[in-house]
Amino acid sequence: MASKEKLLNFFGERFKWPMPNLFNDSITPSKHLYDRSLLFAVLALISFGFVMVMSASMPEAQTLTGNPFHFVWRHGAYLVGCVLIAGVVLQIEMRHWQRFSPLLLLVVGLMLFAVLLVGTTVNGATRWLSIGPIRIQVAEIAKFAFAIYMAGYLVRRHQEIRENAKGFYKPIAVFAVYAVLILAQPDLGTVVVLFVGTVGLLFLAGARLFDFFALILAGILAFVALVLFEPYRMRRVTSFLDPWQDPFGSGYQLTQSLMAYGRGDWFGQGLGNSIQKLEYLPEAHTDFIFAVIGEELGFIGIIAVLAVLLFVALRAIKLGNMCLVLDRAFEGYLAYGIGIWICFQTVVNVGASIGMLPTKGLTLPFISYGGSSLWVMTAAVMLLIRIDYERRLSVTQAVDGRAGK
């Protein structure tokens, strides 16, 4: 009991938030054994994403295929896949995810290796495995698998992480293997997301500050080296610093994105009225869909979308807190990891489109076109729904047990 209290106090100090009480409204049983607000928020984002993909993709689809609804039909098929994935993930108990987390990590690692051997190359990057008509970006699955692995590892080695450098650096070695395989594709953006998630979870698990800051420094130095020794990455950084220096060359994509935001003003040009999507802005329906949102819906639309994404991320963090209160450490760490992942990927995508960060090729969660990203994000948020379901069920059973006595 004493160790449990120390753990709760530690997390309270790290977050500076009041830890929920067992008898607060936030975790007392209710007739709804799932988080309706989280589910509705995600459904709203996915539905909004479908509308924006339809709006942003038609001009490019018309040019490439002669069918303006080409990407729309494909995105609709991806949404059917989301329903199937949600149905499967919601049926799997969390103990199974914890038990098979090392095996999942190994399988995804083999898939990453297979990409380098038999992967499909698009625009100079080899990131996809083709299985019949389905093309899977394995790096997206790697984020999902690594979050589950880290949650399981932190439960198994919690004390070792806090007291021993060996326990701290073991998951870093696993991350390094994944990073090498992903960088070979190449895909620096996914590596950065994995690194931030790993660092965040180790910090929340109570890692020693010396090890934590040493890892941060090593990560920054590695990132700088990767940028300096790859000419195309260096061009991205220099064009990000001053895109107007070469507006028709290395800075073209960012300048077109900034012009889209400028046209949006407060209330936007209206849904479907973007000019930049008319093949001026590359990747308008994928990596830079947020710029189209800004142009068509304005500053108000941008704030609304970011507010819902922030709600989902904070809901995941809050769920992690509540699970730790109930001694459900695996679920708590996994909820933390998913929350960090959604929040950071959103920051990178939006930051790149507004010129605050270099372009990294990361999608906007739940909104951008792309089956792999949409499927993996759906699986991640369904894990949150399942975690919350099991948490509420355990509280309900505990209260019923006390009432029976």
C-alpha positions as a LaTeX table, in Angstrom:
\begin{tabular}{lrrr}
\hline
Residue & $x$ (\AA) & $y$ (\AA) & $z$ (\AA) \\
\hline
Met1 & 0.00 & 0.00 & 0.00 \\
Ala2 & 2.85 & 2.36 & 0.84 \\
Ser3 & 4.50 & 1.82 & $-2.54$ \\
Lys4 & 1.19 & 2.50 & $-4.26$ \\
Glu5 & 0.78 & 5.80 & $-2.41$ \\
Lys6 & 4.33 & 6.80 & $-3.36$ \\
Leu7 & 3.58 & 6.06 & $-7.01$ \\
Leu8 & 0.42 & 8.16 & $-6.97$ \\
Asn9 & 2.17 & 11.03 & $-5.20$ \\
Phe10 & 5.00 & 10.86 & $-7.73$ \\
Phe11 & 2.62 & 11.17 & $-10.69$ \\
Gly12 & 0.77 & 13.97 & $-8.98$ \\
Glu13 & 4.03 & 15.87 & $-8.58$ \\
Arg14 & 5.09 & 15.26 & $-12.18$ \\
Phe15 & 1.81 & 16.50 & $-13.63$ \\
Lys16 & 1.04 & 19.11 & $-10.96$ \\
Trp17 & $-2.59$ & 17.98 & $-11.32$ \\
Pro18 & $-4.80$ & 16.72 & $-8.48$ \\
Met19 & $-5.04$ & 12.95 & $-8.71$ \\
Pro20 & $-8.64$ & 11.73 & $-8.92$ \\
Asn21 & $-10.15$ & 10.18 & $-5.83$ \\
Leu22 & $-11.69$ & 6.73 & $-5.97$ \\
Phe23 & $-15.06$ & 8.21 & $-5.06$ \\
Asn24 & $-15.02$ & 11.22 & $-7.38$ \\
Asp25 & $-17.64$ & 11.50 & $-10.11$ \\
Ser26 & $-14.91$ & 10.97 & $-12.69$ \\
Ile27 & $-14.49$ & 7.31 & $-11.82$ \\
Thr28 & $-17.64$ & 6.30 & $-10.00$ \\
Pro29 & $-19.73$ & 3.76 & $-11.90$ \\
Ser30 & $-22.43$ & 4.89 & $-14.29$ \\
Lys31 & $-24.93$ & 3.25 & $-16.55$ \\
His32 & $-22.60$ & 3.95 & $-19.51$ \\
Leu33 & $-19.60$ & 1.61 & $-19.47$ \\
Tyr34 & $-17.69$ & 3.53 & $-22.15$ \\
Asp35 & $-16.49$ & 7.07 & $-22.71$ \\
Arg36 & $-19.19$ & 8.59 & $-24.90$ \\
Ser37 & $-17.56$ & 12.00 & $-25.18$ \\
Leu38 & $-14.27$ & 10.51 & $-26.40$ \\
Leu39 & $-16.06$ & 8.29 & $-28.90$ \\
Phe40 & $-18.17$ & 11.16 & $-30.24$ \\
Ala41 & $-15.10$ & 13.42 & $-30.52$ \\
Val42 & $-13.22$ & 10.85 & $-32.60$ \\
Leu43 & $-16.26$ & 10.14 & $-34.79$ \\
Ala44 & $-16.60$ & 13.88 & $-35.36$ \\
Leu45 & $-12.94$ & 14.16 & $-36.39$ \\
Ile46 & $-13.17$ & 11.19 & $-38.78$ \\
Ser47 & $-16.39$ & 12.51 & $-40.33$ \\
Phe48 & $-14.90$ & 15.97 & $-40.69$ \\
Gly49 & $-11.80$ & 14.40 & $-42.22$ \\
Phe50 & $-13.91$ & 12.66 & $-44.86$ \\
Val51 & $-15.54$ & 15.97 & $-45.83$ \\
Met52 & $-12.18$ & 17.77 & $-46.02$ \\
Val53 & $-10.52$ & 14.97 & $-48.01$ \\
Met54 & $-13.43$ & 15.21 & $-50.46$ \\
Ser55 & $-12.96$ & 18.96 & $-50.73$ \\
Ala56 & $-9.15$ & 18.94 & $-50.96$ \\
Ser57 & $-8.57$ & 15.94 & $-53.23$ \\
Met58 & $-10.95$ & 16.48 & $-56.16$ \\
Pro59 & $-8.73$ & 18.69 & $-58.35$ \\
Glu60 & $-5.72$ & 16.38 & $-58.06$ \\
Ala61 & $-7.88$ & 13.27 & $-58.54$ \\
Gln62 & $-9.35$ & 14.78 & $-61.71$ \\
Thr63 & $-5.90$ & 15.45 & $-63.11$ \\
Leu64 & $-4.37$ & 12.08 & $-62.17$ \\
Thr65 & $-7.25$ & 9.73 & $-62.92$ \\
Gly66 & $-9.97$ & 11.68 & $-64.69$ \\
Asn67 & $-12.31$ & 10.84 & $-61.79$ \\
Pro68 & $-12.71$ & 13.62 & $-59.19$ \\
Phe69 & $-14.03$ & 11.09 & $-56.65$ \\
His70 & $-11.04$ & 8.73 & $-56.92$ \\
Phe71 & $-9.59$ & 9.57 & $-53.49$ \\
Val72 & $-13.05$ & 9.98 & $-51.97$ \\
Trp73 & $-14.05$ & 6.40 & $-52.83$ \\
Arg74 & $-10.74$ & 5.09 & $-51.52$ \\
His75 & $-11.13$ & 7.07 & $-48.32$ \\
Gly76 & $-14.63$ & 5.65 & $-47.94$ \\
Ala77 & $-13.16$ & 2.15 & $-48.24$ \\
Tyr78 & $-10.65$ & 3.05 & $-45.54$ \\
Leu79 & $-13.53$ & 4.07 & $-43.27$ \\
Val80 & $-15.12$ & 0.64 & $-43.76$ \\
Gly81 & $-11.80$ & $-0.81$ & $-42.65$ \\
Cys82 & $-11.92$ & 1.46 & $-39.59$ \\
Val83 & $-15.27$ & $-0.05$ & $-38.59$ \\
Leu84 & $-13.87$ & $-3.58$ & $-38.87$ \\
Ile85 & $-10.72$ & $-2.68$ & $-36.92$ \\
Ala86 & $-12.77$ & $-0.99$ & $-34.20$ \\
Gly87 & $-14.96$ & $-4.07$ & $-33.87$ \\
Val88 & $-11.94$ & $-6.34$ & $-33.45$ \\
Val89 & $-9.92$ & $-4.13$ & $-31.06$ \\
Leu90 & $-12.90$ & $-3.51$ & $-28.77$ \\
Gln91 & $-13.32$ & $-7.26$ & $-28.28$ \\
Ile92 & $-9.74$ & $-7.93$ & $-27.14$ \\
Glu93 & $-9.12$ & $-7.74$ & $-23.39$ \\
Met94 & $-6.21$ & $-5.56$ & $-22.29$ \\
Arg95 & $-4.44$ & $-8.47$ & $-20.58$ \\
His96 & $-3.94$ & $-10.05$ & $-24.01$ \\
Trp97 & $-2.27$ & $-6.89$ & $-25.34$ \\
Gln98 & 0.03 & $-6.88$ & $-22.33$ \\
Arg99 & 0.85 & $-10.57$ & $-22.64$ \\
Phe100 & 1.66 & $-10.50$ & $-26.35$ \\
Ser101 & 3.29 & $-7.05$ & $-26.52$ \\
Pro102 & 6.84 & $-8.46$ & $-27.08$ \\
Leu103 & 5.54 & $-10.75$ & $-29.85$ \\
Leu104 & 3.72 & $-7.83$ & $-31.51$ \\
Leu105 & 6.93 & $-5.79$ & $-31.37$ \\
Leu106 & 8.87 & $-8.64$ & $-33.01$ \\
Val107 & 6.31 & $-9.16$ & $-35.79$ \\
Val108 & 6.25 & $-5.45$ & $-36.66$ \\
Gly109 & 10.05 & $-5.36$ & $-36.58$ \\
Leu110 & 10.14 & $-8.20$ & $-39.14$ \\
Met111 & 7.62 & $-6.28$ & $-41.26$ \\
Leu112 & 9.88 & $-3.21$ & $-41.15$ \\
Phe113 & 12.77 & $-5.38$ & $-42.34$ \\
Ala114 & 10.58 & $-6.86$ & $-45.08$ \\
Val115 & 9.79 & $-3.34$ & $-46.33$ \\
Leu116 & 13.47 & $-2.83$ & $-47.12$ \\
Leu117 & 13.54 & $-6.05$ & $-49.16$ \\
Val118 & 10.20 & $-6.18$ & $-50.98$ \\
Gly119 & 8.58 & $-2.84$ & $-50.16$ \\
Thr120 & 6.81 & $-0.54$ & $-52.61$ \\
Thr121 & 8.58 & 2.69 & $-53.49$ \\
Val122 & 6.61 & 5.95 & $-53.88$ \\
Asn123 & 8.29 & 9.32 & $-54.53$ \\
Gly124 & 11.71 & 7.89 & $-53.71$ \\
Ala125 & 10.70 & 6.42 & $-50.33$ \\
Thr126 & 10.26 & 2.68 & $-49.70$ \\
Arg127 & 7.70 & 2.61 & $-46.86$ \\
Trp128 & 4.88 & 0.33 & $-47.95$ \\
Leu129 & 4.13 & $-3.39$ & $-48.05$ \\
Ser130 & 1.64 & $-4.36$ & $-50.75$ \\
Ile131 & $-0.75$ & $-7.16$ & $-49.85$ \\
Gly132 & $-3.00$ & $-7.61$ & $-52.87$ \\
Pro133 & $-4.86$ & $-4.33$ & $-53.44$ \\
Ile134 & $-3.98$ & $-3.11$ & $-49.92$ \\
Arg135 & $-0.83$ & $-1.06$ & $-49.34$ \\
Ile136 & 0.27 & $-0.79$ & $-45.71$ \\
Gln137 & 2.71 & 1.77 & $-44.31$ \\
Val138 & 4.41 & $-0.35$ & $-41.66$ \\
Ala139 & 5.96 & 2.64 & $-39.88$ \\
Glu140 & 2.44 & 3.66 & $-38.77$ \\
Ile141 & 1.92 & 0.22 & $-37.22$ \\
Ala142 & 5.33 & 0.59 & $-35.56$ \\
Lys143 & 4.04 & 3.56 & $-33.51$ \\
Phe144 & 1.14 & 1.44 & $-32.28$ \\
Ala145 & 3.26 & $-1.63$ & $-31.48$ \\
Phe146 & 5.96 & 0.38 & $-29.73$ \\
Ala147 & 3.47 & 2.19 & $-27.49$ \\
Ile148 & 2.07 & $-1.18$ & $-26.36$ \\
Tyr149 & 5.57 & $-2.61$ & $-25.84$ \\
Met150 & 6.67 & 0.38 & $-23.77$ \\
Ala151 & 3.60 & 0.15 & $-21.54$ \\
Gly152 & 4.28 & $-3.54$ & $-20.89$ \\
Tyr153 & 7.99 & $-2.93$ & $-20.28$ \\
Leu154 & 7.33 & $-0.14$ & $-17.78$ \\
Val155 & 5.07 & $-2.46$ & $-15.80$ \\
Arg156 & 7.61 & $-5.29$ & $-15.78$ \\
Arg157 & 10.69 & $-3.15$ & $-15.05$ \\
His158 & 9.28 & $-0.16$ & $-13.18$ \\
Gln159 & 11.61 & $-0.38$ & $-10.19$ \\
Glu160 & 14.65 & $-1.13$ & $-12.37$ \\
Ile161 & 13.98 & 1.96 & $-14.51$ \\
Arg162 & 13.88 & 4.22 & $-11.46$ \\
Glu163 & 17.01 & 2.81 & $-9.80$ \\
Asn164 & 19.23 & 1.34 & $-12.51$ \\
Ala165 & 20.60 & 2.77 & $-15.76$ \\
Lys166 & 20.41 & $-0.70$ & $-17.30$ \\
Gly167 & 16.63 & $-0.76$ & $-16.97$ \\
Phe168 & 16.44 & 2.71 & $-18.52$ \\
Tyr169 & 18.54 & 1.95 & $-21.60$ \\
Lys170 & 17.05 & $-1.44$ & $-22.51$ \\
Pro171 & 13.99 & 0.07 & $-24.28$ \\
Ile172 & 16.31 & 2.65 & $-25.85$ \\
Ala173 & 18.23 & $-0.22$ & $-27.48$ \\
Val174 & 14.94 & $-1.61$ & $-28.86$ \\
Phe175 & 14.02 & 1.87 & $-30.09$ \\
Ala176 & 17.41 & 2.15 & $-31.80$ \\
Val177 & 16.75 & $-1.02$ & $-33.81$ \\
Tyr178 & 13.37 & 0.29 & $-34.91$ \\
Ala179 & 14.89 & 3.70 & $-35.69$ \\
Val180 & 17.56 & 2.21 & $-37.98$ \\
Leu181 & 14.97 & 0.18 & $-39.91$ \\
Ile182 & 12.65 & 3.18 & $-40.30$ \\
Leu183 & 15.43 & 5.62 & $-41.24$ \\
Ala184 & 16.47 & 3.22 & $-44.01$ \\
Gln185 & 13.07 & 3.76 & $-45.70$ \\
Pro186 & 13.72 & 6.80 & $-45.08$ \\
Asp187 & 11.22 & 8.25 & $-42.57$ \\
Leu188 & 12.68 & 10.61 & $-39.98$ \\
Gly189 & 9.26 & 11.90 & $-38.87$ \\
Thr190 & 8.13 & 8.54 & $-37.49$ \\
Val191 & 11.44 & 8.12 & $-35.65$ \\
Val192 & 10.95 & 11.50 & $-33.98$ \\
Val193 & 7.41 & 10.51 & $-32.90$ \\
Leu194 & 8.69 & 7.22 & $-31.46$ \\
Phe195 & 11.51 & 9.01 & $-29.66$ \\
Val196 & 9.23 & 11.59 & $-28.06$ \\
Gly197 & 6.79 & 8.88 & $-26.96$ \\
Thr198 & 9.60 & 6.80 & $-25.47$ \\
Val199 & 11.14 & 9.73 & $-23.64$ \\
Gly200 & 7.75 & 10.88 & $-22.33$ \\
Leu201 & 6.84 & 7.46 & $-20.93$ \\
Leu202 & 10.25 & 6.96 & $-19.31$ \\
Phe203 & 9.90 & 10.35 & $-17.65$ \\
Leu204 & 6.41 & 9.52 & $-16.36$ \\
Ala205 & 7.68 & 6.18 & $-15.08$ \\
Gly206 & 10.10 & 8.02 & $-12.82$ \\
Ala207 & 13.40 & 7.61 & $-14.65$ \\
Arg208 & 16.40 & 9.29 & $-13.05$ \\
Leu209 & 16.80 & 12.85 & $-14.29$ \\
Phe210 & 20.46 & 12.31 & $-15.26$ \\
Asp211 & 19.50 & 9.44 & $-17.59$ \\
Phe212 & 16.53 & 11.42 & $-18.89$ \\
Phe213 & 18.51 & 14.53 & $-19.82$ \\
Ala214 & 21.35 & 12.44 & $-21.26$ \\
Leu215 & 18.83 & 10.76 & $-23.56$ \\
Ile216 & 17.34 & 14.12 & $-24.59$ \\
Leu217 & 20.80 & 15.46 & $-25.44$ \\
Ala218 & 21.71 & 12.33 & $-27.40$ \\
Gly219 & 18.44 & 12.53 & $-29.31$ \\
Ile220 & 19.01 & 16.18 & $-30.26$ \\
Leu221 & 22.57 & 15.50 & $-31.41$ \\
Ala222 & 21.42 & 12.50 & $-33.46$ \\
Phe223 & 18.66 & 14.57 & $-35.08$ \\
Val224 & 21.12 & 17.35 & $-36.00$ \\
Ala225 & 23.54 & 14.79 & $-37.47$ \\
Leu226 & 20.80 & 13.16 & $-39.54$ \\
Val227 & 19.83 & 16.56 & $-40.94$ \\
Leu228 & 23.38 & 17.70 & $-41.67$ \\
Phe229 & 24.44 & 14.54 & $-43.49$ \\
Glu230 & 21.37 & 14.27 & $-45.74$ \\
Pro231 & 21.19 & 17.05 & $-48.37$ \\
Tyr232 & 17.41 & 16.79 & $-48.87$ \\
Arg233 & 16.78 & 17.12 & $-45.11$ \\
Met234 & 19.14 & 20.11 & $-44.99$ \\
Arg235 & 17.18 & 21.73 & $-47.83$ \\
Arg236 & 13.97 & 21.24 & $-45.86$ \\
Val237 & 15.45 & 23.00 & $-42.84$ \\
Thr238 & 16.87 & 25.90 & $-44.82$ \\
Ser239 & 13.64 & 26.36 & $-46.79$ \\
Phe240 & 11.67 & 26.25 & $-43.53$ \\
Leu241 & 13.84 & 29.06 & $-42.10$ \\
Asp242 & 13.20 & 31.31 & $-45.11$ \\
Pro243 & 10.77 & 29.78 & $-47.64$ \\
Trp244 & 10.45 & 33.07 & $-49.56$ \\
Gln245 & 14.12 & 32.93 & $-50.53$ \\
Asp246 & 13.24 & 30.23 & $-53.10$ \\
Pro247 & 9.42 & 30.35 & $-53.41$ \\
Phe248 & 9.37 & 28.32 & $-56.64$ \\
Gly249 & 11.94 & 25.75 & $-55.51$ \\
Ser250 & 12.69 & 24.33 & $-52.07$ \\
Gly251 & 10.25 & 26.75 & $-50.39$ \\
Tyr252 & 7.37 & 26.18 & $-52.81$ \\
Gln253 & 5.21 & 23.89 & $-50.65$ \\
Leu254 & 5.48 & 26.05 & $-47.54$ \\
Thr255 & 4.85 & 29.33 & $-49.35$ \\
Gln256 & 1.71 & 27.90 & $-50.96$ \\
Ser257 & 0.57 & 26.65 & $-47.54$ \\
Leu258 & 1.13 & 30.07 & $-45.97$ \\
Met259 & $-0.85$ & 31.73 & $-48.78$ \\
Ala260 & $-3.72$ & 29.34 & $-48.05$ \\
Tyr261 & $-3.75$ & 30.42 & $-44.41$ \\
Gly262 & $-3.56$ & 34.06 & $-45.46$ \\
Arg263 & $-6.62$ & 33.73 & $-47.68$ \\
Gly264 & $-8.56$ & 32.03 & $-44.89$ \\
Asp265 & $-8.61$ & 35.07 & $-42.58$ \\
Trp266 & $-11.11$ & 34.72 & $-39.69$ \\
Phe267 & $-13.99$ & 32.80 & $-41.24$ \\
Gly268 & $-12.46$ & 31.33 & $-44.40$ \\
Gln269 & $-13.51$ & 31.33 & $-48.04$ \\
Gly270 & $-16.21$ & 28.71 & $-47.48$ \\
Leu271 & $-16.17$ & 24.92 & $-47.79$ \\
Gly272 & $-14.98$ & 23.89 & $-51.25$ \\
Asn273 & $-13.72$ & 27.37 & $-52.19$ \\
Ser274 & $-10.00$ & 26.85 & $-51.69$ \\
Ile275 & $-7.81$ & 28.04 & $-54.55$ \\
Gln276 & $-4.54$ & 26.56 & $-53.27$ \\
Lys277 & $-5.91$ & 23.02 & $-53.58$ \\
Leu278 & $-6.23$ & 23.55 & $-57.35$ \\
Glu279 & $-2.84$ & 21.89 & $-57.74$ \\
Tyr280 & $-0.92$ & 24.86 & $-56.35$ \\
Leu281 & $-0.41$ & 23.20 & $-52.94$ \\
Pro282 & 1.20 & 19.74 & $-53.17$ \\
Glu283 & $-0.19$ & 17.02 & $-50.86$ \\
Ala284 & $-3.28$ & 19.15 & $-50.19$ \\
His285 & $-5.34$ & 16.15 & $-49.04$ \\
Thr286 & $-2.60$ & 14.43 & $-47.00$ \\
Asp287 & 0.24 & 16.20 & $-45.17$ \\
Phe288 & $-1.04$ & 19.74 & $-45.84$ \\
Ile289 & $-4.76$ & 19.26 & $-45.41$ \\
Phe290 & $-4.70$ & 21.62 & $-42.42$ \\
Ala291 & $-3.77$ & 24.48 & $-44.75$ \\
Val292 & $-6.88$ & 23.76 & $-46.83$ \\
Ile293 & $-8.93$ & 23.74 & $-43.62$ \\
Gly294 & $-7.46$ & 27.14 & $-42.77$ \\
Glu295 & $-8.26$ & 28.56 & $-46.21$ \\
Glu296 & $-11.82$ & 27.25 & $-46.38$ \\
Leu297 & $-12.89$ & 27.55 & $-42.72$ \\
Gly298 & $-10.57$ & 30.27 & $-41.46$ \\
Phe299 & $-9.08$ & 30.83 & $-38.02$ \\
Ile300 & $-12.33$ & 29.82 & $-36.32$ \\
Gly301 & $-12.32$ & 26.46 & $-38.11$ \\
Ile302 & $-8.67$ & 25.86 & $-37.20$ \\
Ile303 & $-9.31$ & 26.54 & $-33.51$ \\
Ala304 & $-12.33$ & 24.23 & $-33.50$ \\
Val305 & $-10.37$ & 21.32 & $-35.01$ \\
Leu306 & $-7.41$ & 21.82 & $-32.69$ \\
Ala307 & $-9.76$ & 22.01 & $-29.69$ \\
Val308 & $-11.25$ & 18.60 & $-30.48$ \\
Leu309 & $-7.82$ & 17.04 & $-31.05$ \\
Leu310 & $-6.60$ & 18.53 & $-27.78$ \\
Phe311 & $-9.67$ & 17.13 & $-26.03$ \\
Val312 & $-8.87$ & 13.62 & $-27.30$ \\
Ala313 & $-5.21$ & 13.88 & $-26.20$ \\
Leu314 & $-6.08$ & 15.23 & $-22.74$ \\
Arg315 & $-8.79$ & 12.60 & $-22.36$ \\
Ala316 & $-6.14$ & 9.94 & $-22.91$ \\
Ile317 & $-3.84$ & 11.53 & $-20.30$ \\
Lys318 & $-6.70$ & 11.78 & $-17.80$ \\
Leu319 & $-7.58$ & 8.15 & $-18.44$ \\
Gly320 & $-3.98$ & 7.22 & $-17.72$ \\
Asn321 & $-4.21$ & 9.01 & $-14.36$ \\
Met322 & $-7.41$ & 7.21 & $-13.41$ \\
Cys323 & $-6.00$ & 3.80 & $-14.36$ \\
Leu324 & $-2.94$ & 4.33 & $-12.17$ \\
Val325 & $-5.21$ & 5.21 & $-9.24$ \\
Leu326 & $-6.86$ & 1.82 & $-9.68$ \\
Asp327 & $-3.50$ & 0.01 & $-9.92$ \\
Arg328 & $-3.98$ & $-0.71$ & $-13.62$ \\
Ala329 & $-0.46$ & 0.31 & $-14.58$ \\
Phe330 & $-0.30$ & $-1.21$ & $-18.09$ \\
Glu331 & $-3.51$ & 0.51 & $-19.15$ \\
Gly332 & $-2.36$ & 3.76 & $-17.54$ \\
Tyr333 & 1.00 & 3.86 & $-19.33$ \\
Leu334 & $-0.59$ & 2.86 & $-22.64$ \\
Ala335 & $-3.17$ & 5.65 & $-22.35$ \\
Tyr336 & $-0.34$ & 8.10 & $-21.62$ \\
Gly337 & 1.59 & 6.86 & $-24.65$ \\
Ile338 & $-1.38$ & 7.23 & $-27.00$ \\
Gly339 & $-2.13$ & 10.71 & $-25.66$ \\
Ile340 & 1.48 & 11.84 & $-26.19$ \\
Trp341 & 1.48 & 10.31 & $-29.68$ \\
Ile342 & $-1.72$ & 12.06 & $-30.83$ \\
Cys343 & $-0.69$ & 15.39 & $-29.33$ \\
Phe344 & 2.86 & 15.42 & $-30.70$ \\
Gln345 & 1.91 & 14.25 & $-34.20$ \\
Thr346 & $-0.71$ & 16.98 & $-34.36$ \\
Val347 & 1.86 & 19.58 & $-33.28$ \\
Val348 & 4.35 & 18.43 & $-35.92$ \\
Asn349 & 1.79 & 18.33 & $-38.75$ \\
Val350 & 0.33 & 21.74 & $-37.92$ \\
Gly351 & 3.76 & 23.22 & $-37.16$ \\
Ala352 & 5.08 & 22.13 & $-40.56$ \\
Ser353 & 2.13 & 23.60 & $-42.46$ \\
Ile354 & 2.38 & 27.00 & $-40.74$ \\
Gly355 & 6.17 & 27.23 & $-41.05$ \\
Met356 & 7.04 & 26.70 & $-37.38$ \\
Leu357 & 8.71 & 23.31 & $-37.97$ \\
Pro358 & 10.46 & 21.63 & $-40.92$ \\
Thr359 & 8.30 & 19.42 & $-43.12$ \\
Lys360 & 8.23 & 15.87 & $-41.74$ \\
Gly361 & 5.58 & 14.09 & $-43.80$ \\
Leu362 & 3.33 & 13.23 & $-40.83$ \\
Thr363 & $-0.43$ & 13.07 & $-41.26$ \\
Leu364 & $-2.99$ & 15.01 & $-39.23$ \\
Pro365 & $-4.57$ & 12.39 & $-36.91$ \\
Phe366 & $-8.03$ & 11.16 & $-38.00$ \\
Ile367 & $-8.30$ & 13.79 & $-40.75$ \\
Ser368 & $-5.64$ & 13.37 & $-43.44$ \\
Tyr369 & $-6.12$ & 10.99 & $-46.35$ \\
Gly370 & $-4.30$ & 7.68 & $-45.94$ \\
Gly371 & $-5.47$ & 4.23 & $-44.98$ \\
Ser372 & $-2.55$ & 3.16 & $-42.78$ \\
Ser373 & $-2.64$ & 6.28 & $-40.61$ \\
Leu374 & $-6.42$ & 6.22 & $-40.30$ \\
Trp375 & $-6.53$ & 2.52 & $-39.42$ \\
Val376 & $-3.75$ & 2.72 & $-36.85$ \\
Met377 & $-5.21$ & 5.83 & $-35.20$ \\
Thr378 & $-8.59$ & 4.11 & $-35.05$ \\
Ala379 & $-7.02$ & 1.08 & $-33.38$ \\
Ala380 & $-5.24$ & 3.34 & $-30.88$ \\
Val381 & $-8.36$ & 5.26 & $-29.87$ \\
Met382 & $-10.38$ & 2.04 & $-29.64$ \\
Leu383 & $-7.77$ & 0.83 & $-27.17$ \\
Leu384 & $-8.57$ & 3.92 & $-25.11$ \\
Ile385 & $-12.28$ & 3.06 & $-25.26$ \\
Arg386 & $-11.51$ & $-0.53$ & $-24.19$ \\
Ile387 & $-9.26$ & 0.66 & $-21.36$ \\
Asp388 & $-11.96$ & 2.96 & $-20.07$ \\
Tyr389 & $-14.58$ & 0.21 & $-20.39$ \\
Glu390 & $-12.53$ & $-2.21$ & $-18.27$ \\
Arg391 & $-11.78$ & 0.54 & $-15.74$ \\
Arg392 & $-15.46$ & 1.44 & $-15.34$ \\
Leu393 & $-16.39$ & $-2.23$ & $-15.14$ \\
Ser394 & $-13.86$ & $-2.87$ & $-12.37$ \\
Val395 & $-15.14$ & 0.12 & $-10.37$ \\
Thr396 & $-18.75$ & $-1.03$ & $-10.82$ \\
Gln397 & $-17.90$ & $-4.54$ & $-9.67$ \\
Ala398 & $-16.01$ & $-3.20$ & $-6.67$ \\
Val399 & $-18.93$ & $-1.01$ & $-5.61$ \\
Asp400 & $-21.41$ & $-3.86$ & $-6.13$ \\
Gly401 & $-19.20$ & $-6.13$ & $-4.04$ \\
Arg402 & $-19.12$ & $-3.64$ & $-1.16$ \\
Ala403 & $-22.89$ & $-3.17$ & $-1.43$ \\
Gly404 & $-23.41$ & $-6.95$ & $-1.26$ \\
Lys405 & $-21.52$ & $-7.07$ & 2.00 \\
\hline
\end{tabular}
